[in-house]
Amino acid sequence: MMASETALKTRHDGKVQHVYDMNGLGDVPEGDTSCEVMSPRHTSGKSSSYGGALFGEKVIVGVIHKARGSGSKRHTHPNEQFNYVLQGTLQCDIGDQTIFCPAGHCVHIPAGVEHSCVATPEEDVIFFVAKDTRHGIAGPPVDGVEDGPRFLEGFGPDSSND
């Protein structure tokens, strides 16, 4: 058993929260938790991604929502990422490839590879994300500017499709 795990279990008579309602991360847990809880919010200024996450010592997991026709600008980060799509279809531009990842499928984004993921026009996307903690939940945009999400043609602040 790791030292931090031992210390965690001995606080408050061993009453540490280890099970989390991924749909209820907006409720701040009372007492000790086995990991850091991030309440639902926009994950960065370059994406429409909205959701909550759990930060462990080595792994981050979360449930993320992207409105149809919206997503992230091209970006990169040093941690690899897995997105398991629960609803909708993600259009992912990874390196020089464009792929589509429908519900029930998982897309792997290798560490350090430029990428962008958007929800296709048909419906919103909800996905479960897992990545290591080397960089956090979001990477910087390739152009260095966090000026809002990427929108497919016909979507966005000036469109009637939002």
Buried (B, 14 or more C-beta within 10 A) or exposed (E): EEEEEEEBBEEEEEEBEEEBEEEEBEEEBEEBBBBEBBEBBEBBEBBBBBBBBBBEEEEBBBBBBBBBBBBBBBBBBEBBBBBBBBBBBBBBBBEEEEEEBEBEBEBEBEBEBBBBBBBBBEBBBBBBBBBBBEBBBBBBBBEEEBEBBBBBEEBBEEEEBE
